[in-house]
Amino acid sequence: MIDRDRDLRSLLGLRGKPMVMLLGLLWLMIGTVMVRNVEIATNAGVIVGCYVFIGVAATAVIVIDGDPFPLREAWFVVAVGPITTCIAARDAGPRLAGSYTFWTALPYALVVSMVIVRGRPVLAWAGVGATALVIADAVQDSDINGAAIVATLAPVGTVAAVTVFRMIMRPTMTSLYALQEDATIRAAAEATMRAQNEERDRQLERLDELARPMLDLIASGEVLTFAQREECRLLEAELRDGLRAPQLSSKALVAAARGARRRGVEVVLLDDGGFADATPDVHVAVLDYATQALDAANVGSVTVRVLPVGRRYLASVLVSVPTEDRRTEIGRDGVVRTVVEAH
């Protein structure tokens, strides 16, 4: 199901370098407006602080992940407008007249526009409304002219345009994300099929390499000797191991398993997928320990099992002989634990 409130950042390519470029442009614009405001400010340091505050809000709304934009951060960004506008009005004091303009409203309009893009239009308009109330309170007892008021409120048009843009783009976003998800599903299916084909080809090559000479001999109709029948048994076991435990098919372990079977040891290799999240060093440690256990076995049975993902232990090696059972468990950190039970 497609989320209709997904942000437009991915759609507009605002990731990586484009995101950094947008942030740079925003900070440049904020700095330009700040310089104009500082020229008429009573306390330049306070005004600079206001614009830094706006810049931090702009950075947060672009950089922070989460769709829609996280609520706590959204409240912080929205509160920037009325707070900085109130500070700017207090700084102006008696000079709030003539052509004075609330410059903080200009960059703040872009910030709340990004809040709308990130899926919080109601909060964005709440910020616009709160800023408008601050401006109305500041100018009610002043003789500020109409042109200045219009200039101050002009950014509202920017916010309205972005709101309309988002409403128009939502159906398009839904279609685009549906296509994207469909493409992702197809790509995953193709990757799975490709992996299956590669595994099948690998198994066919292995079968051809190991079994073809013996299959040709059987097909010739020649009576097999005892040694040849024993070779058939060992080949069948190796091929079965390759299917049931492909991650245990190292050359050393395969040779050790063949040798143990020749000595009459029952060998079972099982792979339940635990190597998927194991480190290479631990993987090698499991293979080495299993190889040593098989080389040392002369009677009984040896069962080597790679446990499923999520288990406490990565693999286990059970060696059963007439006098005892020795169970060794290898943890995901490589720690080995052995328990011996006498018969």
Helices and strands as residue ranges (DSSP letters): H 9-12, H 17-38, H 44-63, H 71-92, G 93-95, H 105-117, H 121-139, H 146-153, H 155-219, H 226-244, G 246-248, H 251-262, E 266-271, G 274-277, H 280-296, E 301-306, E 313-321, E 324-331, E 336-342
